[in-house]
Amino acid sequence: MKTLYTAEALASGEGRDGSARSNDGKLEVGLASPVELGGSGQGTNPEQLFAAGYAACFHSALRLVGRKERADLTDSAVAAKVHLGQLDDGAGFGLAAELEIALPALDLATAEALVAKAHQVCPYSNATRGNITVELKVLEYAA
């Protein structure tokens, strides 16, 4: 792989209950475990950051392939859910992701074809493929 950009961040403190910041100072967040995991929920958490990154990255890939195909991308959007759970063997934790993709100006078949192409282009999709379950849901709209 030829590197085009490198993001750098530092996490410190108590891990999930610490802080994280980018080396350029543009991102600085307090971290807190969610209430569902016994935490205070008073900060963001790694799964939320991953969900935001995956949604933004996938939407960018979708817009890239859509422009190449001259598709109507009006009001397109991507929502991501990242699930944290205990692995079946009980030895550790794992992730799964769901992406809900809105392409309201397109018919379902065209939207699904673009989503499939974006899934091949998106760096997050390429990084997670074969490692975690990623479910793609194209939202349907009444004609």
SULRACOR-V149915 format. One record per residue. N is the residue number from 0. RES is the residue in one letter. SS is DSSP state (A for helix, B for strand, O for the rest). Layout:
BEGIN
N,RES,SS / N,RES,SS
END
This chain:
BEGIN
0,M,O / 1,K,O / 2,T,O / 3,L,O / 4,Y,O / 5,T,O / 6,A,O / 7,E,O / 8,A,B / 9,L,B / 10,A,B / 11,S,B / 12,G,B / 13,E,B / 14,G,O / 15,R,O / 16,D,B / 17,G,B / 18,S,B / 19,A,B / 20,R,B / 21,S,B / 22,N,O / 23,D,O / 24,G,O / 25,K,O / 26,L,O / 27,E,B / 28,V,B / 29,G,B / 30,L,B / 31,A,O / 32,S,O / 33,P,O / 34,V,A / 35,E,A / 36,L,A / 37,G,O / 38,G,O / 39,S,O / 40,G,O / 41,Q,O / 42,G,O / 43,T,B / 44,N,O / 45,P,A / 46,E,A / 47,Q,A / 48,L,A / 49,F,A / 50,A,A / 51,A,A / 52,G,A / 53,Y,A / 54,A,A / 55,A,A / 56,C,A / 57,F,A / 58,H,A / 59,S,A / 60,A,A / 61,L,A / 62,R,A / 63,L,A / 64,V,A / 65,G,A / 66,R,A / 67,K,A / 68,E,O / 69,R,O / 70,A,O / 71,D,O / 72,L,O / 73,T,O / 74,D,O / 75,S,O / 76,A,B / 77,V,B / 78,A,B / 79,A,B / 80,K,B / 81,V,B / 82,H,B / 83,L,B / 84,G,B / 85,Q,B / 86,L,O / 87,D,O / 88,D,O / 89,G,O / 90,A,O / 91,G,O / 92,F,B / 93,G,B / 94,L,B / 95,A,B / 96,A,B / 97,E,B / 98,L,B / 99,E,B / 100,I,B / 101,A,B / 102,L,O / 103,P,O / 104,A,O / 105,L,O / 106,D,O / 107,L,A / 108,A,A / 109,T,A / 110,A,A / 111,E,A / 112,A,A / 113,L,A / 114,V,A / 115,A,A / 116,K,A / 117,A,A / 118,H,A / 119,Q,A / 120,V,A / 121,C,O / 122,P,A / 123,Y,A / 124,S,A / 125,N,A / 126,A,A / 127,T,A / 128,R,O / 129,G,O / 130,N,O / 131,I,O / 132,T,B / 133,V,B / 134,E,B / 135,L,B / 136,K,B / 137,V,B / 138,L,O / 139,E,O / 140,Y,O / 141,A,O / 142,A,O
END
